[in-house]
Amino acid sequence: MKKKLVAAILLSISAFTRISAEETLEITADSAVQAALDTNASVKKGAITLNQAKREYKHAWNNFLPEVSASATGTAQDNSLSATGQTRTVSGGMSASLSLSASLIQKIRLLKESYQSGQADYEDTVRDVETTVRKAFYSILYQQQSVESYKANVKSYEKQYEQTKTKKERGLVPELDLLTAEVNLKSAKLDLKNAEKDYYNSVIDFLNEIGLETNPAETEVVFKGTLDDADAFTERENEPPTKEKIDELVDNSPSVRSAKSELATAKLNKTYTATSSYLPSLNLSASLSPFEKTYYKDSGETVDSDSWSASVGVSIPLDGLVPGSAKMDSVLEKDDTIKTLELELSDTKKSVRTQIIEKIHDIEISNETIEERKLNMELAKKTYEMTEEAYSRGTKDLLTVQNALDSYRSAQVEWRKEQYNLISYVLDLENLLGLESGSLLKN
């Protein structure tokens, strides 16, 4: 019963790779990226944060708006010792106040820096998602190639089995050769089922990653792309970058840009804190009560009146000038933060420089490896074809054919794997440099 259940599961997995679904979903690298960007939680959160920073910066002018309030009051008074006796008063008015200081300019600059930094951070988040999705897409293509290789293996072993069976019937080979051919065929079929299972699971994970709610059992998923994109990149004239070019790449990389932005924000914070602590501020206030009506109950008289007031004041902070005061320590803390961030920026530049050089080196080696792997695959293919032909004529034994076939399939998989490696290196380099994902592969 257990064996039947396993067989049923493998059969359903195998059926997925055949064209038996009622619907077809075609996925390209670009469409997968777009689907992921439409559904990815990090991208959506980044957009919310960016919109908030944009709103705060665009509305920075509201710092020059006064605080305005309106009031309405009613009072009742009863003083038997006073000549006025009982009174009833109703009044209404408005008041406004505004405080202006040099730190407002720095505050607006901080809002601008925060918005620009948030915009760059959002672009980095989008690029990270794009890189991850594209690498996963090409990984799917690599697994497809592996499945196709296993399918070709099964066909080759089926052919060997039939040839060996015919030779056995003619008495040209021993019983052991036929048994070996049968074992090879069954082993190849099992390898194919395992490869199809892994591919099926990878497709499920990928669809979930890009946010597509599709059941592969009901929809045939077709991935439109090719690992030969690596060959197009390999055929270019890619000269090693000069020191000046690497310096430029380092300065423009997202990691260095982020470190620079953090340092710029710290310097603006220091200036903002210093201006708030040491420079005077101008305080304006005004109030107007155009309506006030007082009713004297004893005399029955009603009196109308109005009033207004305005004031201008200058506030000069002095505690910031005292050594060891909280405000002075706050400014000194900002200095310490700036020094720390300057060190971190220097370390970031060194780290990015190292990563760029390593990634370029990986790409150069992978370029050469692809050429070697392709030549080796073509040689192994030719060797297998010649060996198979010799086996059919009876000049080679079954084991030699099997070894030649294994060598050919292995060389084919290694070539495809190196193609995927190169594509991954290129995508990582694009992300490291802040380039559009896939731009180096397209152009």
Sequence and secondary structure as in RCSB ss.txt:
>XXXX:A:sequence
MKKKLVAAILLSISAFTRISAEETLEITADSAVQAALDTNASVKKGAITLNQAKREYKHAWNNFLPEVSASATGT
AQDNSLSATGQTRTVSGGMSASLSLSASLIQKIRLLKESYQSGQADYEDTVRDVETTVRKAFYSILYQQQSVESY
KANVKSYEKQYEQTKTKKERGLVPELDLLTAEVNLKSAKLDLKNAEKDYYNSVIDFLNEIGLETNPAETEVVFKG
TLDDADAFTERENEPPTKEKIDELVDNSPSVRSAKSELATAKLNKTYTATSSYLPSLNLSASLSPFEKTYYKDSG
ETVDSDSWSASVGVSIPLDGLVPGSAKMDSVLEKDDTIKTLELELSDTKKSVRTQIIEKIHDIEISNETIEERKL
NMELAKKTYEMTEEAYSRGTKDLLTVQNALDSYRSAQVEWRKEQYNLISYVLDLENLLGLESGSLLKN
>XXXX:A:secstr
 HHHHHHHHHHHHHHHTSS  SEEEEE HHHHHHHHHHH HHHHHHHHHHHHHHHHHHTGGGGGS EEEEEEEEE
EEEETTSTTEEEEEEEEEEEEEEEEETHHHHHHHHHHHHHHHHHHHHHHHHHHHHHHHHHHHHHHHHHHHHHHHH
HHHHHHHHHHHHHHHHHHHTTSS HHHHHHHHHHHHHHHHHHHHHHHHHHHHHHHHHHHTT    TTTEEEEE  
 TTHHHHHHTS      HHHHHHHHHHSHHHHHHHHHHHHHHHHHHHHHHHHHS EEEEEEEEEEEEEEEETTTT
EEEEEEEEEEEEEEE   GGGSTT HHHHHHHHHHHHHHHHHHHHHHHHHHHHHHHHHHHHHHHHHHHHHHHHHH
HHHHHHHHHHHHHHHHHHTSS HHHHHHHHHHHHHHHHHHHHHHHHHHHHHHHHHHHHT  TTHHHH 
